[in-house]
Amino acid sequence: MTSPAPDDAGRTPRPDHATEATRLTEPDPGFVDLGYARLDTDRLTRTGDPEVVYGAGKTPDQVVDLLRHLHTAHPDRAALATRLDATALDRVRAAFPEARLDEVAGTATLGPPPTPVGLVCVLAAGTSDARVAREAVHTVEAYGAGVRTITDVGVAGVHRLLAAKEEFDDADCLIVVAGMEGALPSVVGGLTGVPLVAVPTSVGYGASFGGLAALLGMLNSCAPGVVVCNIDNGFGAGVFAARVARRAHAGRASSAAPNGEAPNGAAPNGEVSNGAAR
């Protein structure tokens, strides 16, 4: 019997008479070949999180198609698309009325977010940084951590940041978003020992060089423990922070003794042994 001719993408269609037994015995390649993309359906197994659609450079129809296939592959996890323009957002809205869209961030989420584990706090220096900060927020949610947002706490009015210290001091990880000279992460890093990832934004006047000044300022921070993402990369920071928060709580759960004793030498009444302070 003659095999079906390959289609325009070079794929050979499966014969209509193929049996269910044949389909079940074929190995799963871990991706779906859509012709224009090979969607990684194995990423959830490898890393704990599914692939995300980077919308820039893709057509609105491709964004919709990728979200649909991700949702089909992982119906119990949120499928996230980032960097969507207005046309792509409209197309996603029409295709998936139940999707969560953010026009400022340019993000779309289809499907249920995971039960949040841990807490990430996103601090934004100014309201002009909202696009990057909100991209980080939606990424944290899709990657399974709780999130709290503190906005407009830039160093030009540092008293606003000091007034919010209690709001970020109890988080598992911080995302600090700032443009201009990028000083906010250094100040925050000097106020708390919470793990911190800084995100420079392209906000600023001419000598900010599209975020380069903020990037260099953050890379040269004198506050220890500040790590830095790429310019405007709220997504990358959100992934990092959510995983830190999840791992922090996984570690606490695994270190709890089954007999009810407190972990790490802490007394059951909440006191800490060996004179250590919390």
Phi and psi in degrees as a GROMACS rama.xvg file:
@    title "Ramachandran Plot"
@    xaxis  label "Phi"
@    yaxis  label "Psi"
@TYPE xy
-72.7904  133.281  THR-2
-73.8072  150.143  SER-3
-61.7696  146.825  PRO-4
-71.8524  145.517  ALA-5
-60.994  149.604  PRO-6
-83.8834  -172.33  ASP-7
-63.6869  -25.2839  ASP-8
-88.1198  2.4766  ALA-9
84.5468  10.906  GLY-10
-96.0023  141.444  ARG-11
-94.2762  117.657  THR-12
-61.2709  148.387  PRO-13
-71.782  134.987  ARG-14
-60.2031  143.781  PRO-15
-61.2488  -25.4522  ASP-16
-87.5442  4.21632  HIS-17
-59.2837  136.603  ALA-18
-88.1272  160.065  THR-19
-62.1265  -35.3938  GLU-20
-62.3612  -40.5074  ALA-21
-62.2473  -43.6338  THR-22
-63.508  -37.2377  ARG-23
-72.0791  -27.0896  LEU-24
-88.8854  -11.9078  THR-25
-73.7623  136.947  GLU-26
-66.8235  144.726  PRO-27
-82.5632  117.378  ASP-28
-72.8501  -10.8991  PRO-29
83.9215  9.07515  GLY-30
-152.702  160.856  PHE-31
-113.81  120.287  VAL-32
-84.2597  108.853  ASP-33
-98.1763  6.62925  LEU-34
90.4672  -57.0802  GLY-35
-90.9212  -11.4074  TYR-36
-157.175  155.091  ALA-37
-113.867  98.7968  ARG-38
-74.1894  125.082  LEU-39
-80.7426  98.252  ASP-40
-89.6048  -3.0338  THR-41
-96.8703  -5.43857  ASP-42
-63.2223  -35.1837  ARG-43
-59.4776  -41.5486  LEU-44
-67.7206  -40.6719  THR-45
-73.5931  -41.0943  ARG-46
-117.551  -12.6674  THR-47
92.0711  -2.98228  GLY-48
-140.696  139.98  ASP-49
-75.0118  167.925  PRO-50
-64.293  154.326  GLU-51
-118.573  143.87  VAL-52
-87.8991  117.175  VAL-53
-88.724  108.624  TYR-54
-76.4296  -24.4107  GLY-55
-62.3643  130.732  ALA-56
87.5234  -4.55462  GLY-57
-105.569  150.971  LYS-58
-75.629  156.643  THR-59
-56.1563  -38.3164  PRO-60
-65.6147  -37.1359  ASP-61
-66.2443  -39.9792  GLN-62
-60.225  -46.4685  VAL-63
-61.6936  -44.2212  VAL-64
-63.6777  -43.3152  ASP-65
-65.7667  -43.3062  LEU-66
-60.9472  -40.6123  LEU-67
-62.6055  -44.8611  ARG-68
-69.5294  -37.2264  HIS-69
-64.206  -41.7602  LEU-70
-65.9245  -36.8887  HIS-71
-66.9665  -39.9903  THR-72
-71.0665  -34.5262  ALA-73
-133.939  71.1322  HIS-74
-65.5446  -18.9763  PRO-75
-95.6131  6.86368  ASP-76
-128.117  149.025  ARG-77
-71.0991  132.181  ALA-78
-93.3159  125.696  ALA-79
-112.239  136.117  LEU-80
-123.858  136.441  ALA-81
-120.656  166.765  THR-82
55.1335  50.7309  ARG-83
-97.5108  133.766  LEU-84
-83.4838  179.136  ASP-85
-61.7371  -38.0214  ALA-86
-64.9774  -44.2889  THR-87
-65.0453  -40.559  ALA-88
-61.4043  -42.2201  LEU-89
-63.0714  -39.7849  ASP-90
-68.2134  -39.7403  ARG-91
-65.2143  -40.8019  VAL-92
-61.2711  -41.1493  ARG-93
-69.4929  -38.0492  ALA-94
-77.4342  -35.0201  ALA-95
-133.066  84.2279  PHE-96
-59.1005  -22.6771  PRO-97
-84.7922  -5.99363  GLU-98
-69.2586  151.41  ALA-99
-96.2059  121.589  ARG-100
-117.726  145.938  LEU-101
-130.461  109.73  ASP-102
-72.6725  -26.7315  GLU-103
-72.0106  -48.1264  VAL-104
-75.5266  -24.838  ALA-105
71.9203  38.8394  GLY-106
-120.658  156.151  THR-107
-139.375  138.372  ALA-108
-127.277  127.187  THR-109
-120.212  121.966  LEU-110
103.829  170.449  GLY-111
-76.91  134.14  PRO-112
-70.2999  154.695  PRO-113
-64.7653  158.901  PRO-114
-61.3067  124.347  THR-115
-66.6505  135.984  PRO-116
-124.12  123.994  VAL-117
78.3775  -178.99  GLY-118
-137.625  129.618  LEU-119
-112.527  136.997  VAL-120
-113.89  126.049  CYS-121
-103.371  120.039  VAL-122
-109.673  127.425  LEU-123
-115.27  132.847  ALA-124
-64.4476  -43.6534  ALA-125
-143.747  167.246  GLY-126
-66.6073  -21.7876  THR-127
-68.51  -15.6737  SER-128
-90.2719  8.70131  ASP-129
-60.7358  -38.2926  ALA-130
-60.191  -46.9397  ARG-131
-70.6009  -41.0253  VAL-132
-63.5123  -41.0905  ALA-133
-73.9133  -29.9455  ARG-134
-61.4235  -41.0834  GLU-135
-64.0398  -42.3357  ALA-136
-59.5753  -49.5839  VAL-137
-68.1016  -30.6618  HIS-138
-67.7885  -44.4926  THR-139
-57.8454  -44.0414  VAL-140
-62.7183  -45.1189  GLU-141
-66.11  -27.8853  ALA-142
-93.7312  8.77256  TYR-143
91.8819  25.5003  GLY-144
-122.812  154.858  ALA-145
-73.9107  157.309  GLY-146
-142.085  142.541  VAL-147
-128.939  140.842  ARG-148
-118.313  133.753  THR-149
-125.98  118.847  ILE-150
-114.409  157.8  THR-151
58.7789  54.6659  ASP-152
-124.373  39.1768  VAL-153
-67.2889  164.531  GLY-154
-72.0706  -12.5616  VAL-155
-66.427  -19.7899  ALA-156
-135.187  69.4258  GLY-157
-63.3587  -19.7013  VAL-158
-63.0141  -27.4195  HIS-159
-67.0208  -39.2065  ARG-160
-67.488  -44.3375  LEU-161
-62.4255  -35.5434  LEU-162
-68.473  -21.6185  ALA-163
-99.3755  6.66531  ALA-164
-56.3967  -42.2837  LYS-165
-63.9856  -24.1535  GLU-166
-75.1665  -25.04  GLU-167
-111.726  -10.2404  PHE-168
-73.0592  -17.1834  ASP-169
-101.349  8.09306  ASP-170
-78.5494  162.191  ALA-171
-85.7788  -25.4393  ASP-172
-158.507  148.032  CYS-173
-114.781  143.253  LEU-174
-116.226  120.165  ILE-175
-115.018  116.511  VAL-176
-110.086  126.975  VAL-177
-157.222  146.885  ALA-178
-110.13  -143.916  GLY-179
52.0711  -120.892  MET-180
-90.6752  -4.54362  GLU-181
69.2451  35.6531  GLY-182
-83.0682  -20.9518  ALA-183
-56.7692  -43.3968  LEU-184
-60.2185  -34.6788  PRO-185
-64.5961  -41.8435  SER-186
-66.8084  -46.2138  VAL-187
-62.7916  -41.9563  VAL-188
-64.042  -21.7093  GLY-189
-87.6055  -8.999  GLY-190
-101.427  -19.5149  LEU-191
-148.896  157.172  THR-192
-100.489  11.9141  GLY-193
-67.7453  134.675  VAL-194
-51.4157  138.328  PRO-195
-135.957  130.686  LEU-196
-118.253  127.362  VAL-197
-99.4277  144.232  ALA-198
-127.177  109.286  VAL-199
-74.6369  141.016  PRO-200
-112.315  164.762  THR-201
-84.78  14.5437  SER-202
-76.6398  131.668  VAL-203
148.664  170.933  GLY-204
-82.3025  -174.633  TYR-205
-49.3586  -46.7939  GLY-206
-76.852  1.07564  ALA-207
-77.8248  -15.0671  SER-208
51.5983  47.6394  PHE-209
63.1307  29.363  GLY-210
103.782  -8.02091  GLY-211
-64.8431  -39.4954  LEU-212
-61.7275  -44.1853  ALA-213
-64.5923  -40.6967  ALA-214
-59.9235  -48.4376  LEU-215
-66.4751  -37.6493  LEU-216
-61.5585  -41.9145  GLY-217
-69.8327  -39.5171  MET-218
-64.7195  -27.0017  LEU-219
-101.169  19.9636  ASN-220
-59.2887  138.352  SER-221
-85.9336  -6.46331  CYS-222
-80.7481  124.411  ALA-223
-70.6806  148.57  PRO-224
87.8599  6.2183  GLY-225
-86.3166  119.453  VAL-226
-106.771  154.79  VAL-227
-128.582  135.243  VAL-228
-95.5794  175.2  CYS-229
-69.1873  165.117  ASN-230
-61.2197  129.015  ILE-231
65.4321  14.6664  ASP-232
-90.7226  68.6583  ASN-233
-64.9472  -31.0353  GLY-234
-62.776  -50.3155  PHE-235
-60.0965  -40.9875  GLY-236
-65.8229  -38.2824  ALA-237
-64.1139  -40.4461  GLY-238
-62.3961  -49.034  VAL-239
-59.3918  -49.742  PHE-240
-65.6874  -40.5302  ALA-241
-63.977  -40.0697  ALA-242
-68.5645  -36.1761  ARG-243
-61.6331  -46.2868  VAL-244
-63.4308  -43.2602  ALA-245
-64.5664  -44.682  ARG-246
-65.5076  -36.314  ARG-247
-60.3805  -42.0281  ALA-248
-79.3531  -29.9591  HIS-249
-64.1088  -39.2127  ALA-250
-65.1585  -39.3714  GLY-251
-66.2738  -40.0484  ARG-252
-66.8549  -40.8306  ALA-253
-73.1402  -24.035  SER-254
-87.2677  -7.16957  SER-255
-71.2319  129.192  ALA-256
-75.1139  141.341  ALA-257
-66.767  -19.4415  PRO-258
-88.2278  8.69979  ASN-259
91.5848  -3.1604  GLY-260
-70.741  148.045  GLU-261
-75.1774  144.48  ALA-262
-75.7472  165.367  PRO-263
58.9604  33.5699  ASN-264
80.6686  5.93813  GLY-265
-78.6472  139.618  ALA-266
-74.0443  151.12  ALA-267
-59.1974  -23.4028  PRO-268
-84.1266  6.14513  ASN-269
98.7467  -11.1572  GLY-270
-75.6033  156.866  GLU-271
-109.246  131.611  VAL-272
-80.0853  172.24  SER-273
62.4031  20.2385  ASN-274
72.4961  9.33078  GLY-275
-74.9068  146.939  ALA-276
-104.282  143.175  ALA-277
